[in-house]
Amino acid sequence: MFDLKNLEAAAERLAALLPDDARVLRDEFKASAKPVIESMLNRMDLVTREEFDAQSRVLAATRARLEALEAALAELERKPGD
């Protein structure tokens, strides 16, 4: 679901905040930060940009169809009964 390169980059940026003299701690942090971040993001139930864009297109098409059906119904209601 998430790009591993982005997770690794986030872990690297966070590890860079640790002091250089805490090298062992920094290495351990880098190794454990990625799975923790990934777990947190998965629990947040986020969607990717591609999934969001696909659903936006579906919604736009549905909205257009609804408007067309509303216009057709309004036209039928204007006509006198057959």
C-alpha positions as CSV (number, residue, x, y, z in Angstrom):
1,M,0.0,0.0,0.0
2,F,2.8,2.4,0.8
3,D,6.0,3.0,-1.1
4,L,8.8,1.4,0.8
5,K,11.3,4.0,-0.5
6,N,9.3,6.7,1.2
7,L,9.2,4.8,4.4
8,E,12.9,4.2,4.3
9,A,13.5,7.9,3.6
10,A,11.3,8.8,6.5
11,A,13.2,6.5,8.8
12,E,16.5,7.9,7.5
13,R,15.3,11.5,8.2
14,L,14.2,10.6,11.7
15,A,17.5,8.7,12.4
16,A,19.4,11.8,11.2
17,L,17.9,13.7,14.1
18,L,19.8,11.5,16.6
19,P,23.3,12.6,17.7
20,D,26.2,11.2,15.7
21,D,27.8,9.9,18.9
22,A,24.8,7.6,19.4
23,R,25.7,5.6,16.3
24,V,24.5,2.2,17.7
25,L,21.2,3.7,18.8
26,R,20.9,5.4,15.4
27,D,21.4,2.2,13.5
28,E,18.9,0.3,15.7
29,F,16.4,3.1,15.3
30,K,16.8,3.0,11.5
31,A,16.2,-0.7,11.5
32,S,13.1,-0.6,13.7
33,A,11.5,2.7,12.6
34,K,10.3,1.6,9.1
35,P,8.1,-1.3,10.4
36,V,6.7,1.0,13.1
37,I,5.9,3.7,10.7
38,E,4.4,1.2,8.2
39,S,2.2,-0.3,11.0
40,M,1.0,3.1,12.1
41,L,0.1,4.1,8.5
42,N,-1.7,0.8,7.9
43,R,-3.8,1.3,11.1
44,M,-4.8,4.7,9.8
45,D,-6.6,3.1,6.9
46,L,-5.2,5.5,4.3
47,V,-5.7,5.2,0.6
48,T,-3.1,5.8,-2.1
49,R,-3.4,8.8,-4.5
50,E,-4.3,6.4,-7.3
51,E,-7.2,4.9,-5.4
52,F,-8.4,8.4,-4.4
53,D,-8.3,9.6,-8.0
54,A,-10.1,6.5,-9.3
55,Q,-12.9,7.0,-6.8
56,S,-13.1,10.7,-7.7
57,R,-13.6,9.7,-11.3
58,V,-16.3,7.2,-10.3
59,L,-18.0,9.9,-8.2
60,A,-17.9,12.4,-11.1
61,A,-19.4,9.9,-13.5
62,T,-22.1,9.0,-11.0
63,R,-22.9,12.6,-10.4
64,A,-23.2,13.3,-14.1
65,R,-25.5,10.3,-14.5
66,L,-27.7,11.4,-11.6
67,E,-28.0,14.9,-13.1
68,A,-29.0,13.4,-16.4
69,L,-31.6,11.2,-14.7
70,E,-33.0,14.2,-12.7
71,A,-33.3,16.2,-15.9
72,A,-35.1,13.3,-17.7
73,L,-37.5,12.9,-14.7
74,A,-38.2,16.7,-14.6
75,E,-39.0,16.5,-18.4
76,L,-41.4,13.6,-17.8
77,E,-43.1,15.4,-15.0
78,R,-43.7,18.5,-17.2
79,K,-45.4,16.5,-19.9
80,P,-49.2,16.0,-19.4
81,G,-50.2,12.4,-18.6
82,D,-50.7,10.1,-21.7
